[in-house]
């Protein structure tokens, strides 16, 4: 279990640092085309999240890729960083996300890894100061 957490924790630190410093190449709409759309994820891990939903929306906003993440019925959080690494799209939410992801009144960093698998998408998500990786499987919604 620890071995599974280390790569995502490392990515959290790397992408949070690159987002905060403004480094990293922007993903272009053609690079993100396979990921574009609205995806509804049914969460599979951890146990207390099983069956809950998260919605990830990725779109072309005037020639740049934009995205949001929404948990259940809460308002969507706008993604602050989008990176492509091979077949994986990495979404980051910094403390400056609008609205921010909050826990106990404190804004959190988040990293979301998305990987296409046929007509489905897998998600792995980690929040700052969490040892839990949330996972889910999503289906693209009709436009």
C-alpha angles and dihedrals in degrees: 000000000000090000089057091051097050098068093047092044089050090049090049091056095042096047094041089052094047091047092049093049094043093241126138131069118274116247111243123222092250090054090051098042096109090053097045119117139048116308124190114204126202105209116233103178144080102032096242091055096048111129096012118122136233125185123211118191121191122182146158109258108190094318098322129091116249130180143181135196124210128188114207111303096339118114116275117262116222114233115239099196135031122187133172120215111177108296093349129091113205120203120192131192115198128198085267095060113131108254094015124223103253135198120180089347094305123112115239137205115236135189121197121190117201124192126178117230111181107299091341133075128217121216130200115182133184128184125207113274092012126123091195123094112207114212134189146161120233139198124207113246122228113261 
